[in-house]
Amino acid sequence: MATNLVSKSNTVSDIWAHFGFEADDKGQPVNLDKAICRICRTEVSVSRGNTTNLRFHLRINHPVAFARLGRTSSRPSTSGQQRQLGVSEAFARGAKYQSGSNRWRALTDSVTRYLVEEMVPFRTVEKPAFKAMLHEFDKQYVLPDRKFFSQTAIPEKYLSVKDGVIQELKYVDYFSVTADMWSSVNNMPYMSLTIHYLSANWELKSKCLETVFTPESHTADNLAEALRSSFQEWSLDERKLICITTDNGANIVAAVRKLGWTWLNCFGHNLHLAVTNSMKTEKDGTARAMGVCRNLVTAFSQSWQKKKKLQKEQVGHNLPQHGLVLVSCVLNFESTFLEKMVARILEQIPAIRRVLMDDRRSQHLIPTWQDIEVLESINAALKKVADFTDALSSEKTVTASSVLPVLQLLTEDILLPTNEDTELTRNIKQKMIEVLKDKYSAPGSQQLLAKASFIDPRHKADTNSQHDTKDALLEEMLAMPEERRGIGGGEAAMSAAVAGEGEGESASSSPPKKKKLADLLGKRRAKSSNPVPIRIRADTEVTRYLQEEALDLHSDPLAWWRDNQARFPLLSKVARKYLTVCVTSTPSERVFSAAGNIVTPLRSSLKPDKFNMLVFLARRGRPPEDFVLGAGGGGGGHQESRQTP
């Protein structure tokens, strides 16, 4: 049997995988001049290890096995050594990939993606450990230097991705944008611009377009020029713009009005103003109590000994193992974190007192009973409000249609005084109601948000001025350009163009088909029937839409419109318009989180144009949730919250 054969020792040729020698009782070869084929048991003469006869036998009698020689080694070397490479194979393995070859491009593109998406410095490619790692992965790849990635690879990738985005936006029906200002770690001023729109399949899309360097004075004229320049850079049609969402800064608001665009103030900023304005007075003790609260959190965040003692006291008082919430850079969206900070202080007050009592230098930080009462009143007013900012900050779900229902819930339910409320809690709630009503009192904002609510099948019955909103939407449907009354908008135009090309090819290559009876009768019906006037069609659609049962609040309105757009061809076009509106400037805040991770103290000399490319590519490669508010460093417009332990 071939299994009783022993292999020749110290061999390097793969031909010996198919031959062996008969063995004696001790397992040693009997005759080294007679090799035996392991496949057919035929004896083949060999002289002093010459393999010519072996190869001839294999080629004539076993061509399949012969064809595999040189591709894979079917047996391990008996000496434990690796198979010796041929001259040509060794030369091929030692040769480096040519710059520009497919393999070289693929590897270089992977390194470029790593630099961009992980937001690491260009100098990473020159670090010995990084170069050694890549050399271990593929010894034939020569890694370019940092200059290549900075001046060639990144700009080429940016232009390639940018061209793709411009082509995609060209066929969008409508879009909304958000903008905000930010200062980097080296005090360089930037303005971000994000765009939001619906795909042909009713999916909400969000993209960061630019992080523009704005060194000039931030006057309304300069900001208006920067915004218009960004629109031209991305070939955006202003006629498709529904609105721009920003904060309440006088300069940016004046710039938007100068451009003649519809403006919507950020819900997060409005809620923040409502909270902070309600706690500005010194008479009720809110300013002092909040100062004590901040000093407490700062003291624990800067002392590891206090943190350790706090954890010990938490166990002793049977309290949750929670850290104190630190709010720094007191700016946008603070209401959410203020509530968390105050609630956490009240939760941990027994342990906090015990830790501070043991430290004479910190005893002045212990809150008085008056401070605790004020904090409890503040917490009672804020605890049900803070979550609304997070709920309306999503980039993946429809938010504009929920603003009016949320405002109605806040002003007519949650913020209404109760019998259990203290006088301070009532005052805070009343001031918050006044600020929120004032911020959304503008007729333009009211009309925009009312249309968004009306067109959302979840909230269509919640609109107070339903009759006026219905009339306004009917007028919009009648004034809609003829090409947008079809069933696909810009995407339909693109699909029709592709379909038209296909029809032209098939018409020239295939014979005409026989007409069916339905085709013949269709001509008769077309001649005898009169088209339904557009006004009647629009009114019928709106009436039928209102008669539909309201959608469950947990359902997706975009999925409903995707399934029902054929039933409401005119109304669905209006839905595509208003459901794209983003009601907070959180997308721009997330851009700054990415930006803060790119412009670090070690990269403070990064040029603005390169910085813009890196932010754009980093935001494109990762989902919005990866960029949490407060994740990066920076100046104005950026805010951070974290736990101290």
Phi, psi and omega per residue, in radians:
M1 nan 2.582 -3.115
A2 -1.145 -0.378 -3.107
T3 -1.269 -0.277 3.133
N4 -1.518 -0.032 -3.129
L5 -1.376 2.595 3.064
V6 -1.858 2.589 -3.102
S7 -1.453 2.735 3.079
K8 -1.338 2.325 -3.105
S9 -1.416 2.725 3.075
N10 0.964 0.816 3.114
T11 -1.806 2.663 3.099
V12 -2.143 -0.304 -3.118
S13 -1.465 2.419 -3.119
D14 -1.324 -0.093 3.112
I15 -1.147 -0.486 -3.082
W16 -1.263 -0.107 3.061
A17 -1.169 -0.365 -3.081
H18 -1.854 0.064 -3.112
F19 -2.372 2.666 3.091
G20 -2.656 -2.985 -3.122
F21 -2.271 2.622 3.035
E22 -1.165 2.486 -3.058
A23 -1.938 2.647 3.055
D24 -1.527 -2.944 -3.090
D25 -1.126 -0.450 -3.118
K26 -1.588 0.029 3.116
G27 1.437 0.298 3.121
Q28 -1.743 2.605 3.139
P29 -1.045 2.418 3.129
V30 -1.416 -0.824 -3.071
N31 -2.433 1.935 -3.105
L32 -1.366 -0.092 3.113
D33 -1.622 -0.100 -3.117
K34 -2.199 1.783 3.073
A35 -1.584 2.591 -3.100
I36 -2.040 2.273 3.133
C37 -1.214 2.266 -3.123
R38 -1.285 -0.293 -3.089
I39 -1.553 -0.835 -3.054
C40 -2.046 0.021 3.097
R41 1.143 0.430 3.119
T42 -1.536 2.443 3.082
E43 -1.413 2.372 3.118
V44 -2.271 2.282 -3.102
S45 -1.306 2.380 3.050
V46 -2.277 2.472 -3.114
S47 -2.135 1.985 3.107
R48 0.900 0.711 3.053
G49 1.422 0.096 3.117
N50 -1.192 2.318 -3.021
T51 -1.843 0.189 -3.099
T52 -1.063 -0.822 -3.142
N53 -1.119 -0.605 -3.139
L54 -1.145 -0.781 3.135
R55 -1.139 -0.664 3.128
F56 -1.106 -0.785 3.136
H57 -1.059 -0.779 -3.102
L58 -1.171 -0.693 -3.106
R59 -1.174 -0.641 -3.097
I60 -1.415 -0.753 -2.991
N61 -1.706 -0.449 -3.094
H62 -2.381 1.225 -3.045
P63 -1.091 -0.543 3.141
V64 -1.146 -0.816 3.115
A65 -1.122 -0.654 3.130
F66 -1.126 -0.652 -3.118
A67 -1.171 -0.414 -3.118
R68 -1.461 -0.186 -3.134
L69 -1.069 2.373 3.113
G70 1.563 -0.274 3.128
R71 -1.555 -0.937 3.127
T72 -2.343 2.707 3.077
S73 -1.727 2.043 -3.041
S74 -1.501 -0.058 3.090
R75 -2.547 2.634 3.082
P76 -1.363 2.699 3.109
S77 -1.183 2.382 -3.108
T78 -1.209 -0.341 -3.124
S79 -1.614 -0.030 -3.135
G80 1.427 0.022 3.131
Q81 -1.573 2.713 3.089
Q82 -1.297 2.700 3.122
R83 -1.121 2.380 3.130
Q84 -1.283 2.313 -3.128
L85 -1.395 2.568 3.003
G86 -1.230 2.949 -3.083
V87 -1.110 -0.823 -3.100
S88 -1.169 -0.675 -3.136
E89 -1.192 -0.715 3.118
A90 -1.122 -0.679 3.131
F91 -1.146 -0.706 -3.127
A92 -1.139 -0.692 -3.123
R93 -1.255 -0.455 -3.135
G94 -1.482 -0.316 -3.106
A95 -1.277 2.471 3.121
K96 -1.517 2.669 3.090
Y97 -1.133 2.382 3.088
Q98 -1.210 2.405 3.076
S99 -1.079 2.150 -3.101
G100 1.777 -0.171 3.096
S101 -1.218 2.834 -3.092
N102 -1.035 -0.787 -3.123
R103 -1.146 -0.727 3.139
W104 -1.117 -0.726 3.125
R105 -1.125 -0.714 -3.129
A106 -1.108 -0.766 3.141
L107 -1.197 -0.713 3.134
T108 -1.148 -0.663 3.105
D109 -1.140 -0.615 3.098
S110 -1.136 -0.724 3.097
V111 -1.127 -0.702 3.116
T112 -1.073 -0.770 3.109
R113 -1.072 -0.691 3.120
Y114 -1.094 -0.795 3.138
L115 -1.069 -0.695 -3.050
V116 -1.340 -0.931 -2.994
E117 -1.303 -0.523 3.095
E118 -1.604 -0.035 3.046
M119 0.947 0.829 3.127
V120 -1.792 2.719 -3.102
P121 -1.148 2.743 3.109
F122 -1.111 -0.510 -3.100
R123 -1.141 -0.169 3.103
T124 -0.987 -0.643 -3.072
V125 -1.233 -0.198 3.129
E126 -1.831 0.032 3.100
K127 -1.322 2.356 -3.070
P128 -0.986 -0.717 -3.095
A129 -1.142 -0.703 3.139
F130 -1.160 -0.756 3.134
K131 -1.147 -0.680 3.125
A132 -1.151 -0.660 3.127
M133 -1.105 -0.814 3.131
L134 -1.143 -0.637 3.110
H135 -1.127 -0.616 3.108
E136 -1.195 -0.621 3.120
F137 -1.203 -0.759 -3.111
D138 -2.655 1.854 -3.052
K139 -1.265 -0.233 -3.128
Q140 -1.556 -0.079 -3.092
Y141 -1.657 2.240 3.076
V142 -1.809 2.021 -3.085
L143 -1.312 2.210 3.081
P144 -1.146 2.898 -3.133
D145 -1.466 3.068 -3.078
R146 -1.109 -0.556 -3.130
K147 -1.102 -0.656 3.130
F148 -1.121 -0.805 -3.116
F149 -1.177 -0.673 -3.100
S150 -1.249 -0.720 -3.005
Q151 -1.780 -0.267 -3.090
T152 -2.147 -1.049 -3.002
A153 -1.116 -0.861 -3.113
I154 -1.133 -0.862 3.107
P155 -1.046 -0.679 3.129
E156 -1.129 -0.746 3.134
K157 -1.152 -0.704 3.126
Y158 -1.056 -0.841 -3.118
L159 -1.127 -0.664 3.140
S160 -1.131 -0.837 -3.139
V161 -1.169 -0.705 -3.128
K162 -1.074 -0.756 3.108
D163 -1.055 -0.682 3.104
G164 -1.127 -0.692 3.122
V165 -1.176 -0.726 3.129
I166 -1.068 -0.735 3.114
Q167 -1.130 -0.653 3.126
E168 -1.177 -0.744 -3.112
L169 -1.229 -0.334 -3.113
K170 -1.106 -0.502 -3.073
Y171 -1.823 0.247 3.121
V172 -1.395 2.414 3.121
D173 -1.186 -1.003 -3.105
Y174 -2.483 2.828 3.090
F175 -2.704 2.782 2.981
S176 -2.164 2.817 -3.133
V177 -2.331 2.793 2.979
T178 -2.206 2.645 3.125
A179 -2.523 2.611 3.098
D180 -2.780 2.815 -3.130
M181 -1.821 2.657 -3.087
W182 -2.713 2.580 3.058
S183 -2.055 2.287 -3.099
S184 -1.333 -3.128 -3.101
V185 -1.129 -0.425 3.086
N186 -1.771 0.398 3.060
N187 1.074 0.596 3.032
M188 -1.597 2.195 -3.074
P189 -1.464 2.379 3.134
Y190 -2.358 2.739 3.013
M191 -2.217 2.231 -3.141
S192 -1.681 2.691 3.085
L193 -2.434 2.107 3.077
T194 -2.066 2.661 -3.110
I195 -2.166 2.564 -3.081
H196 -2.385 2.295 -3.059
Y197 -2.761 2.983 3.129
L198 -1.840 2.421 3.056
S199 -1.385 3.047 3.126
A200 -1.079 -0.445 -3.123
N201 -1.684 0.347 3.084
W202 1.090 0.679 3.028
E203 -1.815 2.327 -3.123
L204 -1.366 2.124 -3.101
K205 -1.924 2.562 3.125
S206 -2.445 2.306 -3.135
K207 -2.428 2.467 2.970
C208 -1.514 2.112 -3.105
L209 -1.623 -0.901 -3.047
E210 -2.547 2.647 2.916
T211 -2.187 1.572 -2.903
V212 -1.519 2.338 3.046
F213 -1.293 2.159 -3.086
T214 -2.175 1.362 -3.077
P215 -1.308 -0.367 -3.122
E216 -1.240 2.875 3.076
S217 -1.009 2.393 -3.029
H218 -1.427 1.072 3.048
T219 -1.458 2.910 -3.141
A220 -1.059 -0.696 -3.124
D221 -1.110 -0.793 -3.112
N222 -1.180 -0.706 3.124
L223 -1.185 -0.670 3.093
A224 -1.098 -0.699 3.113
E225 -1.152 -0.685 3.118
A226 -1.130 -0.729 3.125
L227 -1.141 -0.805 3.142
R228 -1.123 -0.666 3.102
S229 -1.106 -0.678 3.104
S230 -1.129 -0.708 3.105
F231 -1.088 -0.726 3.115
Q232 -1.175 -0.655 3.138
E233 -1.067 -0.597 -3.087
W234 -1.835 0.206 3.081
S235 0.957 0.735 -3.135
L236 -1.555 2.334 3.129
D237 -1.532 2.011 -3.102
E238 -1.070 -0.415 3.140
R239 -1.204 -0.351 3.108
K240 -1.570 -0.124 -3.120
L241 -1.298 2.197 3.110
I242 -1.492 -0.880 3.094
C243 -2.888 2.900 3.026
I244 -2.088 2.305 -3.115
T245 -1.839 2.170 3.122
T246 -2.441 -3.105 3.021
D247 -1.396 -2.951 -3.066
N248 -1.656 0.274 3.138
G249 -1.012 2.310 -3.064
A250 -1.071 -0.624 -3.095
N251 -1.212 -0.764 -3.125
I252 -1.243 -0.601 3.093
V253 -1.137 -0.755 3.112
A254 -1.129 -0.625 3.121
A255 -1.127 -0.745 3.135
V256 -1.124 -0.749 3.109
R257 -1.114 -0.634 3.118
K258 -1.101 -0.614 3.121
L259 -1.359 -0.282 -3.115
G260 1.385 0.360 -3.134
W261 -1.581 2.730 3.038
T262 -1.318 2.278 -3.069
W263 -1.976 2.434 3.053
L264 -2.262 2.212 3.134
N265 -1.404 2.565 -3.030
C266 -1.173 2.271 -3.140
F267 -1.116 -0.674 3.135
G268 -1.081 -0.755 3.103
H269 -1.147 -0.698 -3.140
N270 -1.103 -0.755 3.124
L271 -1.173 -0.643 3.085
H272 -1.069 -0.773 3.117
L273 -1.135 -0.665 3.117
A274 -1.085 -0.687 -3.128
V275 -1.259 -0.872 -3.058
T276 -1.193 -0.663 3.126
N277 -1.164 -0.458 -3.132
S278 -1.380 -0.133 -3.088
M279 -2.198 0.526 -3.094
K280 -1.570 -0.356 -3.024
T281 -1.347 2.501 3.115
E282 -1.481 -0.399 -3.029
K283 -1.096 -0.673 -3.069
D284 -1.535 0.015 3.083
G285 1.426 0.044 -3.104
T286 -1.165 -0.698 -3.127
A287 -1.104 -0.757 3.127
R288 -1.139 -0.798 -3.100
A289 -1.080 -0.721 3.127
M290 -1.196 -0.591 3.063
G291 -1.122 -0.764 3.079
V292 -1.050 -0.729 -3.132
C293 -1.059 -0.816 -3.142
R294 -1.145 -0.722 3.132
N295 -1.093 -0.665 3.099
L296 -1.065 -0.887 -3.094
V297 -1.102 -0.698 3.127
T298 -1.108 -0.746 -3.125
A299 -1.080 -0.739 -3.134
F300 -1.288 -0.547 -3.123
S301 -1.273 -0.383 -3.073
Q302 -1.785 0.081 -3.118
S303 -2.320 1.984 3.128
W304 -1.229 -0.463 3.105
Q305 -1.169 -0.744 3.103
K306 -1.120 -0.673 3.108
K307 -1.062 -0.788 -3.115
K308 -1.129 -0.739 3.115
K309 -1.161 -0.627 3.122
L310 -1.096 -0.748 3.117
Q311 -1.082 -0.672 3.123
K312 -1.159 -0.746 3.142
E313 -1.215 -0.536 3.079
Q314 -1.056 -0.711 3.099
V315 -1.165 -0.760 -3.118
G316 -1.133 -0.593 -3.137
H317 -1.673 0.127 3.125
N318 0.971 0.807 3.130
L319 -1.814 2.721 3.091
P320 -1.053 2.537 3.141
Q321 -1.403 1.203 -3.123
H322 -1.901 2.571 3.025
G323 -1.590 2.823 3.073
L324 -1.336 2.542 -3.078
V325 -1.624 2.096 -3.134
L326 -1.696 2.214 3.073
V327 -1.984 2.058 3.121
S328 -2.121 2.922 -3.088
C329 0.935 1.219 -2.983
V330 -1.132 1.597 -3.107
L331 -2.444 -2.179 -2.936
N332 -1.256 2.586 3.053
F333 1.063 0.472 -3.090
E334 -1.204 -0.431 -3.048
S335 -0.988 -0.696 -3.139
T336 -1.066 -0.808 -3.055
F337 -1.410 -0.474 3.049
L338 -1.062 -0.793 3.139
E339 -1.077 -0.723 -3.138
K340 -1.166 -0.690 3.140
M341 -1.123 -0.831 -3.123
V342 -1.133 -0.784 -3.123
A343 -1.082 -0.672 -3.129
R344 -1.217 -0.642 3.084
I345 -1.084 -0.803 -3.138
L346 -1.121 -0.627 3.137
E347 -1.153 -0.669 -3.004
Q348 -1.801 0.198 -3.019
I349 -1.034 -0.653 3.105
P350 -1.078 -0.769 -3.141
A351 -1.202 -0.662 3.138
I352 -1.098 -0.779 3.139
R353 -1.057 -0.748 -3.099
R354 -1.128 -0.707 3.133
V355 -1.143 -0.742 -3.078
L356 -1.297 -0.503 3.118
M357 -1.120 -0.523 -3.120
D358 -1.429 -0.069 -3.120
D359 -2.162 1.849 -3.063
R360 -1.051 -0.582 -3.102
R361 -1.280 -0.233 -3.096
S362 -1.994 0.056 -3.066
Q363 -1.141 -0.436 3.130
H364 -1.182 -0.253 3.131
L365 -1.439 -0.193 -3.095
I366 -1.147 2.158 -3.134
P367 -1.142 2.466 3.052
T368 -1.373 2.988 3.133
W369 -1.172 -0.505 3.074
Q370 -1.164 -0.707 3.097
D371 -1.068 -0.729 -3.125
I372 -1.114 -0.722 3.123
E373 -1.084 -0.736 3.127
V374 -1.127 -0.769 3.140
L375 -1.107 -0.652 3.097
E376 -1.145 -0.665 3.100
S377 -1.169 -0.725 3.105
I378 -1.100 -0.778 -3.121
N379 -1.105 -0.657 3.124
A380 -1.109 -0.575 -3.125
A381 -1.403 -0.530 -3.007
L382 -1.711 -0.370 -2.915
K383 -1.088 -0.475 -3.131
K384 -1.712 0.005 -3.039
V385 -1.796 -0.628 -2.939
A386 -1.051 -0.588 -3.052
D387 -1.183 -0.332 -3.078
F388 -1.174 -0.565 3.113
T389 -1.091 -0.813 3.123
D390 -1.092 -0.711 -3.091
A391 -1.133 -0.558 -3.098
L392 -1.699 0.192 -3.103
S393 -1.806 0.126 -3.092
S394 -1.259 2.527 3.052
E395 -1.746 -0.081 -3.067
K396 -1.876 -0.173 -3.111
T397 -2.185 2.801 3.118
V398 -1.243 2.280 -3.107
T399 -2.140 -0.538 -3.039
A400 -1.046 -0.630 -3.081
S401 -1.246 -0.239 -3.076
S402 -1.703 -0.117 -3.044
V403 -1.130 -0.898 -3.127
L404 -1.092 -0.773 3.050
P405 -1.046 -0.647 3.116
V406 -1.170 -0.782 3.103
L407 -1.057 -0.712 3.112
Q408 -1.120 -0.709 3.122
L409 -1.137 -0.723 -3.125
L410 -1.176 -0.876 -3.016
T411 -1.370 -0.413 -3.073
E412 -1.916 -0.004 -3.117
D413 -2.484 -1.243 -2.973
I414 -1.089 -0.730 -3.074
L415 -1.606 0.069 3.067
L416 -1.268 2.413 -3.128
P417 -1.094 2.567 3.075
T418 -2.111 2.972 -3.134
N419 -1.157 -0.469 -3.112
E420 -1.418 -0.248 -3.071
D421 -1.257 2.488 2.989
T422 -1.344 2.963 3.129
E423 -1.091 -0.655 3.129
L424 -1.141 -0.742 3.114
T425 -1.067 -0.729 3.118
R426 -1.092 -0.750 -3.140
N427 -1.104 -0.748 3.131
I428 -1.085 -0.800 3.141
K429 -1.069 -0.757 -3.108
Q430 -1.107 -0.733 3.119
K431 -1.148 -0.654 3.114
M432 -1.129 -0.719 3.110
I433 -1.075 -0.765 -3.124
E434 -1.089 -0.754 -3.128
V435 -1.154 -0.779 -3.113
L436 -1.114 -0.744 3.114
K437 -1.114 -0.676 -3.139
D438 -1.160 -0.714 -3.088
K439 -1.182 -0.438 -3.126
Y440 -2.006 0.489 3.137
S441 -1.527 -0.251 -3.105
A442 -1.121 2.324 -3.113
P443 -1.015 -0.656 -3.131
G444 -1.090 -0.791 3.111
S445 -1.134 -0.744 3.128
Q446 -1.033 -0.787 -3.099
Q447 -1.183 -0.734 3.127
L448 -1.064 -0.841 -3.101
L449 -1.229 -0.571 3.096
A450 -1.148 -0.706 3.099
K451 -1.128 -0.723 3.128
A452 -1.100 -0.711 3.115
S453 -1.177 -0.713 -3.121
F454 -1.087 -0.680 -3.028
I455 -1.461 -0.098 3.085
D456 -1.606 2.051 -3.096
P457 -1.089 -0.183 3.066
R458 -1.440 -0.559 -2.975
H459 -2.061 0.152 -3.024
K460 -1.061 -0.486 -3.130
A461 -1.519 -0.112 -3.077
D462 -1.570 -0.131 -3.085
T463 -1.272 2.175 -3.106
N464 -1.160 -0.886 -3.130
S465 -1.661 1.056 -3.044
Q466 -1.097 -0.684 -3.093
H467 -1.131 -0.803 3.130
D468 -1.129 -0.705 3.135
T469 -1.142 -0.704 3.106
K470 -1.063 -0.788 3.137
D471 -1.099 -0.712 -3.139
A472 -1.126 -0.705 3.120
L473 -1.203 -0.640 3.082
L474 -1.065 -0.745 3.110
E475 -1.108 -0.652 3.102
E476 -1.143 -0.720 -3.141
M477 -1.114 -0.663 3.138
L478 -1.265 -0.571 -3.115
A479 -1.479 -0.079 -3.109
M480 -1.129 2.349 3.104
P481 -0.975 2.611 -3.046
E482 -1.011 -0.666 -3.072
E483 -1.227 -0.299 3.134
R484 -1.666 0.021 3.103
R485 -1.490 -0.132 3.116
G486 -1.259 -2.973 -2.990
I487 -1.687 0.076 -3.100
G488 -2.412 -0.042 3.131
G489 1.015 -2.445 -3.141
G490 -1.106 -0.663 3.117
E491 -1.134 -0.618 3.116
A492 -1.150 -0.643 3.120
A493 -1.099 -0.736 3.118
M494 -1.155 -0.756 3.126
S495 -1.117 -0.681 3.139
A496 -1.128 -0.656 3.125
A497 -1.120 -0.752 3.108
V498 -1.129 -0.750 3.142
A499 -1.118 -0.662 -3.140
G500 -1.087 -0.697 3.105
E501 -1.100 -0.732 -3.136
G502 -1.133 -0.677 -3.136
E503 -1.161 -0.650 3.125
G504 -1.111 -0.700 3.139
E505 -1.175 -0.757 -3.084
S506 -1.205 -0.572 -3.122
A507 -1.161 -0.594 -3.101
S508 -1.459 -0.328 -3.054
S509 -1.840 -0.281 -3.093
S510 -2.135 2.594 -3.127
P511 -1.228 2.677 3.135
P512 -1.083 2.445 -3.122
K513 -1.469 2.736 3.073
K514 -1.218 2.397 3.123
K515 -1.292 2.399 3.122
K516 -1.600 2.929 -3.121
L517 -1.058 -0.654 3.135
A518 -1.088 -0.636 3.110
D519 -1.137 -0.722 -3.119
L520 -1.185 -0.745 3.127
L521 -1.204 -0.513 3.131
G522 -1.111 -0.625 3.107
K523 -1.124 -0.699 -3.139
R524 -1.137 -0.734 -3.140
R525 -1.144 -0.671 -3.140
A526 -1.087 -0.620 -3.133
K527 -1.303 -0.601 -3.014
S528 -1.548 -0.412 -3.050
S529 -1.675 2.522 3.095
N530 -1.710 2.419 3.134
P531 -1.138 2.512 3.122
V532 -1.309 2.254 3.122
P533 -0.976 2.549 -3.070
I534 -1.075 -0.615 -3.134
R535 -1.129 -0.712 3.134
I536 -1.176 -0.725 3.114
R537 -1.058 -0.798 -3.113
A538 -1.118 -0.794 -3.123
D539 -1.130 -0.660 3.123
T540 -1.133 -0.727 3.136
E541 -1.098 -0.807 -3.115
V542 -1.118 -0.740 3.134
T543 -1.100 -0.796 3.127
R544 -1.119 -0.656 3.116
Y545 -1.094 -0.746 -3.136
L546 -1.202 -0.442 3.130
Q547 -1.374 -0.273 3.101
E548 -1.176 2.568 3.092
E549 -1.175 2.410 -3.131
A550 -1.065 2.496 -3.104
L551 -1.326 2.594 3.081
D552 -1.070 2.500 -3.058
L553 -1.108 -0.396 3.121
H554 -1.523 -0.072 -3.109
S555 -1.420 2.860 -3.130
D556 -1.679 1.990 -3.134
P557 -1.131 -0.519 3.127
L558 -1.198 -0.665 3.083
A559 -1.129 -0.659 3.110
W560 -1.118 -0.767 3.139
W561 -1.191 -0.592 3.088
R562 -1.089 -0.665 -3.117
D563 -1.409 -0.370 -3.027
N564 -2.050 0.132 -3.086
Q565 -1.126 -0.496 3.110
A566 -1.197 -0.503 3.119
R567 -1.368 -0.464 -3.126
F568 -2.226 1.170 -3.045
P569 -1.083 -0.581 -3.142
L570 -1.445 -0.813 -3.107
L571 -1.159 -0.550 3.139
S572 -1.127 -0.509 3.096
K573 -1.171 -0.665 3.089
V574 -1.202 -0.631 3.103
A575 -1.090 -0.720 3.114
R576 -1.095 -0.423 -3.111
K577 -1.357 -0.872 -2.960
Y578 -1.622 -0.316 3.135
L579 -1.412 -0.041 3.094
T580 -1.526 -0.199 -3.013
V581 -1.180 2.302 3.069
C582 -1.761 2.193 -2.962
V583 -1.677 -0.025 3.034
T584 -2.264 2.814 3.059
S585 -1.631 0.379 3.104
T586 -0.991 -0.680 3.081
P587 -0.954 -0.687 3.091
S588 -1.206 -0.627 3.081
E589 -1.104 -0.650 3.103
R590 -1.183 -0.583 3.053
V591 -1.044 -0.722 -3.126
F592 -1.194 -0.517 3.060
S593 -1.118 -0.759 3.054
A594 -1.129 -0.735 -3.120
A595 -1.089 -0.686 3.132
G596 -1.146 -0.439 3.073
N597 -1.442 -0.254 3.135
I598 -1.651 -0.865 3.109
V599 -1.572 1.518 3.100
T600 -1.752 2.971 3.092
P601 -0.955 -0.489 3.123
L602 -1.430 -0.174 3.132
R603 -2.206 0.569 -3.038
S604 -1.212 -0.270 -3.133
S605 -1.669 0.202 3.141
L606 -1.094 2.288 -3.100
K607 -1.199 2.549 -3.100
P608 -1.002 -0.690 -3.117
D609 -1.190 -0.671 3.094
K610 -1.205 -0.664 3.094
F611 -1.062 -0.748 3.109
N612 -1.060 -0.753 3.111
M613 -1.079 -0.779 -3.071
L614 -1.171 -0.706 3.114
V615 -1.136 -0.770 3.139
F616 -1.050 -0.819 -3.111
L617 -1.233 -0.624 3.134
A618 -1.168 -0.736 3.125
R619 -1.195 -0.546 -3.121
R620 -1.234 -0.619 -3.022
G621 -1.463 -0.142 -3.066
R622 -2.354 2.611 -3.127
P623 -1.227 2.750 -3.095
P624 -1.002 -0.577 -3.065
E625 -1.129 -0.355 3.122
D626 -1.213 -0.364 -3.089
F627 -1.840 1.464 -3.100
V628 -1.353 2.473 3.100
L629 -1.010 2.234 3.126
G630 1.665 0.040 -3.104
A631 -1.315 -0.435 -3.088
G632 -2.003 2.954 3.103
G633 -1.536 3.006 3.069
G634 2.651 -3.061 -3.080
G635 -1.859 -2.251 -3.022
G636 -0.986 2.512 3.100
G637 1.496 0.049 -3.091
H638 -2.133 2.479 -3.022
Q639 -2.482 2.564 -2.981
E640 -2.296 2.521 3.043
S641 -2.472 2.359 3.109
R642 -2.705 2.952 3.107
Q643 -1.711 2.546 -3.011
T644 -1.341 -0.766 -3.117
P645 -1.184 nan nan
